Amino acid sequence: MDTLVYYFSSTGNSLQISRDLVAELGDGRLQSIATVGPGPVRPDATHVGLVCPVFCWGVPRIVVEFVKRLEIRPGTYVFAVMTYGGTLGGAVRQLNSLMTARGMPLRAGWAVQMPNNYPPVGGAPSRKRQEKMFAKAASRVKQVAATVKVSGPGPIEAWPRLVCGPLYLAYRAAMAHFAQADQRFTVSAACTRCGICAKVCPVGNIELVDGRPTWKHNCEQCMGCLQWCPAEAINWTRISVGRKRYHHPKVKAHDMWEAPGR
């Protein structure tokens, strides 16, 4: 068995889940979706996994675009793990629909709760709460690995369709404005011009002007720039001011730009 895990991560949750999964499988490789080159993507593995966060109850735009380029050979075992901070909705089901439309349906799709990293809906949970979530996530990863190892069928985890319908409409409405939502970012005088924000941006949406970040209106709303800023100089309107920042404690900022596959 040879497993290739494609992941998208902005503050380390999905990256750490990917790392733990590959370690549990014992034969896996990691590839950052943000660093995959242009053109068709044809993985050379018997098992292919997708790991990414839930954005607004759905699939991040960068992952949607990646799936459009993905070409997986028939007979390959395909699975997914989606991390979420608050509510899951129908994100895993949506990803399965995208994959099925491309002739690559998921054999299984799991959801793993991780600490929230989206300031508009709140700051990071306490460290004690984080540790409890990490422990539960580790247990879930073992369950996922056990199923993947035997190429077994698994769930497509999601909320009931009756609930997910309105949430999907909210997702579509939000996605239509995500790219331009970077207009709400501000930079305070605390900025040290370190450039980390530009380096961690998964889509190259940040340009440094006189050492300070400016956004180019192709935003993923992943909040990586805000969360990794060591001076906490970046905010998303006034909502995030004073709210506790978050990135996974086992992931460092340079892991975002020194990603596997770069």
C-alpha positions as CSV (number, residue, x, y, z in Angstrom):
1,M,0.0,0.0,0.0
2,D,1.3,3.5,-0.9
3,T,-0.6,6.5,0.3
4,L,-0.3,10.0,-0.9
5,V,-2.1,12.7,1.2
6,Y,-2.8,16.1,-0.3
7,Y,-3.5,18.7,2.3
8,F,-4.5,22.4,2.6
9,S,-3.7,24.1,5.9
10,S,-3.5,27.7,7.0
11,T,-2.8,27.5,10.8
12,G,-1.6,23.9,11.1
13,N,-4.7,21.9,12.1
14,S,-5.1,20.0,8.8
15,L,-1.3,19.8,8.4
16,Q,-0.9,18.1,11.8
17,I,-3.8,15.8,11.1
18,S,-2.1,14.8,7.9
19,R,1.2,14.3,9.6
20,D,-0.4,12.1,12.3
21,L,-2.3,10.1,9.7
22,V,0.8,9.4,7.6
23,A,2.7,8.4,10.7
24,E,-0.1,6.0,11.7
25,L,-0.2,4.5,8.2
26,G,3.5,4.1,8.1
27,D,3.8,4.3,4.3
28,G,2.4,7.7,3.5
29,R,3.7,10.9,1.7
30,L,2.5,14.4,2.1
31,Q,1.9,17.0,-0.6
32,S,0.7,20.6,0.0
33,I,-2.2,21.6,-2.3
34,A,-1.0,25.2,-2.1
35,T,2.3,24.1,-3.7
36,V,1.1,21.8,-6.5
37,G,2.1,23.2,-9.9
38,P,-0.3,24.1,-12.7
39,G,-2.0,21.5,-15.0
40,P,-3.4,18.1,-14.3
41,V,-2.6,16.3,-11.1
42,R,-2.1,12.6,-11.5
43,P,-1.1,10.9,-8.2
44,D,1.0,7.7,-8.4
45,A,-0.3,5.9,-5.4
46,T,-2.7,3.1,-4.5
47,H,-4.4,5.3,-1.8
48,V,-5.1,9.0,-2.1
49,G,-6.3,11.2,0.7
50,L,-7.5,14.8,0.9
51,V,-7.2,16.7,4.1
52,C,-8.5,20.2,4.5
53,P,-10.5,22.5,6.7
54,V,-14.2,23.3,6.5
55,F,-14.8,26.9,5.4
56,C,-18.3,28.3,6.0
57,W,-19.8,24.8,6.1
58,G,-18.2,23.9,2.8
59,V,-15.0,23.2,0.9
60,P,-12.4,25.9,0.5
61,R,-12.1,27.5,-2.9
62,I,-8.5,26.4,-3.3
63,V,-9.5,22.8,-2.7
64,V,-12.5,23.1,-5.2
65,E,-10.1,24.3,-7.9
66,F,-7.6,21.5,-7.0
67,V,-10.2,18.8,-7.4
68,K,-11.0,20.1,-10.9
69,R,-7.4,19.3,-11.9
70,L,-7.2,16.0,-10.0
71,E,-7.1,12.8,-12.2
72,I,-7.0,9.7,-10.1
73,R,-6.7,6.3,-11.7
74,P,-9.7,3.9,-11.5
75,G,-9.3,1.4,-8.6
76,T,-7.5,3.9,-6.4
77,Y,-8.8,4.0,-2.8
78,V,-9.8,7.7,-2.3
79,F,-10.6,9.1,1.1
80,A,-10.9,12.5,2.9
81,V,-10.6,14.1,6.3
82,M,-12.0,17.6,7.0
83,T,-11.2,19.6,10.1
84,Y,-13.7,22.0,11.5
85,G,-13.6,24.4,14.4
86,G,-17.3,25.1,15.0
87,T,-19.9,23.3,13.0
88,L,-19.5,20.7,10.2
89,G,-22.6,21.1,8.0
90,G,-22.4,19.2,4.7
91,A,-18.8,19.9,3.9
92,V,-17.6,16.3,3.6
93,R,-20.7,15.4,1.5
94,Q,-20.0,18.4,-0.8
95,L,-16.4,17.3,-1.3
96,N,-17.7,13.8,-2.1
97,S,-20.0,15.3,-4.7
98,L,-17.2,17.2,-6.3
99,M,-15.1,14.1,-6.4
100,T,-17.9,12.0,-7.8
101,A,-18.6,14.5,-10.6
102,R,-14.9,13.9,-11.6
103,G,-15.4,10.1,-11.5
104,M,-13.4,9.8,-8.2
105,P,-15.9,9.2,-5.4
106,L,-14.7,9.0,-1.9
107,R,-14.7,5.5,-0.3
108,A,-14.9,7.3,3.1
109,G,-15.0,10.8,4.4
110,W,-14.4,11.8,8.1
111,A,-14.6,15.0,10.1
112,V,-12.3,15.9,13.0
113,Q,-13.0,18.8,15.3
114,M,-10.0,21.1,16.0
115,P,-9.6,24.5,17.7
116,N,-11.3,27.4,16.0
117,N,-9.0,29.7,14.0
118,Y,-11.5,32.1,12.5
119,P,-11.5,35.3,14.6
120,P,-14.9,36.6,13.3
121,V,-16.6,33.8,15.2
122,G,-14.4,34.0,18.3
123,G,-10.9,33.6,19.7
124,A,-8.9,30.5,20.3
125,P,-10.1,28.1,23.0
126,S,-8.2,27.7,26.2
127,R,-5.1,25.5,26.1
128,K,-6.9,22.9,28.3
129,R,-9.7,22.8,25.9
130,Q,-7.3,22.5,23.0
131,E,-5.5,19.5,24.6
132,K,-8.8,17.7,25.0
133,M,-9.6,18.3,21.3
134,F,-6.1,17.1,20.3
135,A,-6.6,13.9,22.3
136,K,-10.0,13.2,20.6
137,A,-8.5,14.0,17.2
138,A,-5.6,11.6,17.8
139,S,-8.1,8.9,18.5
140,R,-10.1,9.7,15.3
141,V,-6.9,9.6,13.3
142,K,-6.3,6.0,14.5
143,Q,-9.8,5.1,13.4
144,V,-9.2,6.6,10.0
145,A,-5.9,4.9,9.6
146,A,-7.4,1.5,10.6
147,T,-10.0,1.8,7.8
148,V,-7.6,3.1,5.2
149,K,-5.1,0.3,5.9
150,V,-7.6,-2.3,4.9
151,S,-9.1,-0.2,2.1
152,G,-12.4,-0.5,3.8
153,P,-15.6,1.5,3.2
154,G,-16.3,4.2,5.7
155,P,-18.8,7.0,6.4
156,I,-19.4,10.2,4.5
157,E,-19.9,12.3,7.7
158,A,-22.3,15.2,7.5
159,W,-25.3,16.8,9.1
160,P,-28.8,15.9,7.9
161,R,-29.6,17.1,4.4
162,L,-32.6,19.1,5.7
163,V,-30.1,21.3,7.7
164,C,-27.3,21.3,5.2
165,G,-29.5,22.8,2.4
166,P,-29.7,26.3,3.9
167,L,-26.1,26.1,5.0
168,Y,-25.0,25.3,1.5
169,L,-26.8,28.4,0.2
170,A,-24.9,30.4,2.9
171,Y,-21.7,28.8,1.7
172,R,-22.3,29.8,-1.9
173,A,-23.2,33.3,-0.9
174,A,-20.0,33.6,1.2
175,M,-17.7,32.2,-1.5
176,A,-18.9,34.8,-3.9
177,H,-17.4,37.5,-1.7
178,F,-14.4,35.8,-0.1
179,A,-11.9,37.0,-2.6
180,Q,-12.7,40.6,-1.9
181,A,-13.1,40.2,1.8
182,D,-9.5,41.0,2.3
183,Q,-10.4,44.6,2.1
184,R,-11.4,44.3,5.8
185,F,-7.9,43.5,6.9
186,T,-6.0,46.2,8.7
187,V,-2.4,46.6,9.8
188,S,-1.4,48.5,12.9
189,A,1.8,50.3,13.8
190,A,2.9,47.2,15.6
191,C,3.9,45.7,12.3
192,T,7.6,44.8,12.3
193,R,7.9,44.2,8.5
194,C,8.9,40.6,9.1
195,G,7.1,39.4,6.0
196,I,5.7,36.2,7.5
197,C,2.2,37.1,6.4
198,A,3.2,37.1,2.8
199,K,5.1,33.8,3.2
200,V,2.3,31.9,4.8
201,C,-0.4,33.0,2.3
202,P,-1.4,29.9,0.4
203,V,-2.4,31.8,-2.8
204,G,0.2,34.6,-2.9
205,N,-2.4,37.2,-2.1
206,I,-0.2,39.4,0.0
207,E,2.3,41.9,-1.4
208,L,4.8,43.8,0.8
209,V,4.9,47.5,0.2
210,D,7.6,49.2,2.2
211,G,7.7,46.0,4.2
212,R,4.0,46.2,5.2
213,P,1.3,43.8,3.8
214,T,-1.2,44.8,1.2
215,W,-3.8,42.4,-0.1
216,K,-4.6,41.7,-3.8
217,H,-8.2,40.7,-3.6
218,N,-7.9,37.0,-4.2
219,C,-8.3,35.9,-0.6
220,E,-9.1,32.5,0.7
221,Q,-10.1,33.9,4.1
222,C,-8.0,31.3,5.7
223,M,-6.7,33.9,8.3
224,G,-3.2,32.5,8.1
225,C,-1.7,36.0,7.8
226,L,-3.6,37.2,10.9
227,Q,-2.9,34.1,13.0
228,W,0.8,33.8,12.3
229,C,1.6,37.5,12.7
230,P,4.1,37.5,15.6
231,A,3.2,41.1,16.5
232,E,-0.5,40.6,16.2
233,A,-0.5,43.6,14.0
234,I,-3.0,42.3,11.5
235,N,-6.7,42.4,12.3
236,W,-9.9,41.7,10.4
237,T,-12.0,44.8,11.1
238,R,-12.3,45.5,14.8
239,I,-13.8,42.1,15.4
240,S,-10.5,40.3,15.9
241,V,-8.8,43.0,18.1
242,G,-8.0,41.5,21.5
243,R,-9.1,38.0,20.5
244,K,-6.7,35.2,21.3
245,R,-4.7,34.1,18.2
246,Y,-4.2,30.4,17.3
247,H,-2.0,28.1,15.3
248,H,-1.4,24.4,16.1
249,P,1.3,24.2,18.8
250,K,3.3,21.5,16.9
251,V,3.4,23.5,13.7
252,K,5.8,26.3,13.0
253,A,5.3,29.3,10.7
254,H,8.1,28.0,8.3
255,D,6.1,24.8,7.9
256,M,3.6,26.8,5.9
257,W,6.1,27.8,3.2
258,E,8.6,24.9,3.6
259,A,5.7,22.5,2.9
260,P,6.3,19.0,1.6
261,G,6.2,19.0,-2.2
262,R,7.4,22.6,-2.6
